[in-house]
Amino acid sequence: MTTRLLILWLLAEQPQHGYRLKAILTDSGFAPWFALEDASIYAMLRSLTKQGLARITGEEQTKGRPARTLYKITPEGRRALKEGLTEAFTIVHPRPEPIHAALAATDEFEPAQLRDALASRQIIVNERLAKVRTQAPASPSQSLVRREIALLEAESSWLNTELNNHDQQWGAPT
């Protein structure tokens, strides 16, 4: 759903070719927020065209480079974009994250291993939080930044609680 929405949104701004979409989605303003594979961009363009949500408007020829197919959003595509963006506000974690499996199976860990795993995640979350704050000015939306910061701060707080609970139950590491 994310790839579809991003491509429709960018096509709504102006006609684009796949290479330009790839450049936009992998630049410093987008890449930290959306992990997309190059192949998924081109596959999505084909799919959108097949569904009538985008159409080919011609080719762009740049000196010394192969011709690039230009795509434009259709009126149906604009409707699908609006519907998809509205629906995106109603979706909360549609798939479980890998950590959910790890949390469900914490009995597989020795207490010290579990504490180490939680502490490692705390470091990773705090590093991600610092990176988000650094990348904030290049983000496509400050709402996106604020949400990501809030989620990371909440997870950091939860991890602190888990580590404190662990230490109370099993004793602080020596």
N, C-alpha and C positions, 0 to 999 in steps of 0.2 A: 504494500500500500504506500509506503514512504517514497519509494522510487517513482511510482506513478504520479503521486502528488507533486513531488519536486519537479519532475519533467514537465508536467502540465503547467505548473506555475511559471516555470522559465519560458515555456512556449507562449504563455499568455502575455509575457512581457514583450516579446518580439520573436519573429521566426529565428530558428537556430538550426545548426547542423550538429550531428552527434559529437564531433570533436570539440566544438565550442561548449556544448553541455558538459562534456567530460572536464574541460578546463575550468569551468565555473564550479562544478561540484567537487573538484579536487584542490581548489585554491584554499588559502589559509582561512578565508571567511566561512567556508562550508565544510571542508574535510573533517575538522574536529567534531562536528555535530552529526554528520551523516556518513556512515561507512558504506560506500557503494562500490560495487565491482564495475569495471569498465564494460564488461560484457552485458551487465544488467541494463546499462543505459541504452545500448544499441538494441537489445532484445525488447526493451520497453517501447522504444520508438516504433519498432515493427508492430508490436502489439497494439499500441495506440492508433496506428494507421489502420490496421486491420479492423479495429473496433469503431472506426469513424470518429475518433476523438482528436486525431491530428491528421494532417494531409501533407503530402509532398508538394512544395510550391516551386521547385526548381533546383538548380544546382548553383553552388558558389565556386568559382575557380580562382584560386590564388596563384600567383606567379610561381611556377616551378613545383606546384603541389597538385595531387590528384583532385579532381572535382569532388565537392562535398554536397550531399543531398540536404536541402533545406526543408525543415518541417515547420508547420504552422498549426496552432490550435484551431479547432473548428468550434462552431457554436455549441455542438453537443459536448465537446471537450471542456468548454467553459462551464457548462452546467455540471458536468462530472467533477470538475475541479472544485466548484463551490460545494457540491454535495459531499465530496471526499474530505474537504477541509472541515466542514461542519461535523461530519462523522468522527474525524480525528480527535475532536474535543471530548468525545464520549467513550473513547477506548482507553482503558487503564491496563497496562501490562498484559497484552493479549497472550503472551507465551511466558512460561516460567523462565527465570534466569538460571544459569548453572549453579549459582550459589544456593538456590532453593533446594536442589538435590543434596548439596553438601550439608546444609542445615538440617535436612530431614534425616541424614545419616550420621549425625555427630557422634553416635555411640560407636562408630568405627574408629574413632580417634582415642588415643591415650590423652589424659587431661593436658599434659604439656604440649602435645602436638596440636590439640584444638586451640590452646592459647596462642601458640605460634602462628597458626593459620589465621586466627582473628586479628592478631597484631600485624601480620603481613597485609591483610586486607585493609586495616586501618591506615597503614603507610601508603598503600596504593590509592585509596580514596582521598587522602590528604594531598597526594601528589597530583591527582586529577583535579581536585579543587583549586590548587595553585595554578595549574595549567589553564583551567577555564577562566580564572580571573585574568590571567595574562592575555588570553586570546579574546577576551570580551570585546575589545574595540573593533575587531574584524568580523564579529558575528553578524549574520544577516538580520538578527533581531535581539534587542536587549531583553525582551520577554523570555526568549529562549535561554539567554544567559542567566537571568534571575531564577528561572525554574530549575535549571541544572545546578546552580549553586545551592538552592534550597534543598533539592534532593540529596546532593552530596553532603551538605551539612547535617541533614537528618540522618543519613547513614552513618556519618562519623559519630554523631551523638549516640546512636543505637549501638555502635561498636564499642564506644566507651562504656556504656551500660553493661554490655555483654562481658567485656573484659573485667569490669569491677565485680560483676556477679560471679564470674569464673574464679577470680582471686579470692573472693569471700568463701566460696565453696571449697576450693582446692588449695588455697594459699597462694600468695604472690610469688612470682618466680624469684629465684635467688641468683 
